[in-house]
Amino acid sequence: DVQEVVSAESSQDDWAVTNAIQRGDAAEALRQIALAMESGAVPYMILGQLGWFVREKLVVADPRRVPRAVEALFRTDLELKSSGGDPRVLLERLVVELCGR
């Protein structure tokens, strides 16, 4: 009952997931995904934010990683839209892939 009334974190940084990915900190990115999902974030919105990260940040930081990142984004988008698994697990897998070097 308490969890329904009180959020896990009162002021969540909307960019915490992408900031952690940019640092290559998979553990923190996964923690932030969990916080976002527990606080009611829509999986498609998180996916959109991760797409923005790939288009705007990863292209500049490490262009060699972009093709694999885009492939992972498309795969996750398709799986979300076709009920290909638990949205949280799909996003977590994507985050781990985006954190990889």
Secondary structure, DSSP 8 states (H G I E B T S, - for coil): -HHHHS-S-SS--TTHHHHHHHHT-HHHHHHHHHHHHHTT--HHHHHHHHHHIIIIIIHHH-GGGHHHHHHHHHHHHHHHHTT-S-HHHHHHHHHHHHH--
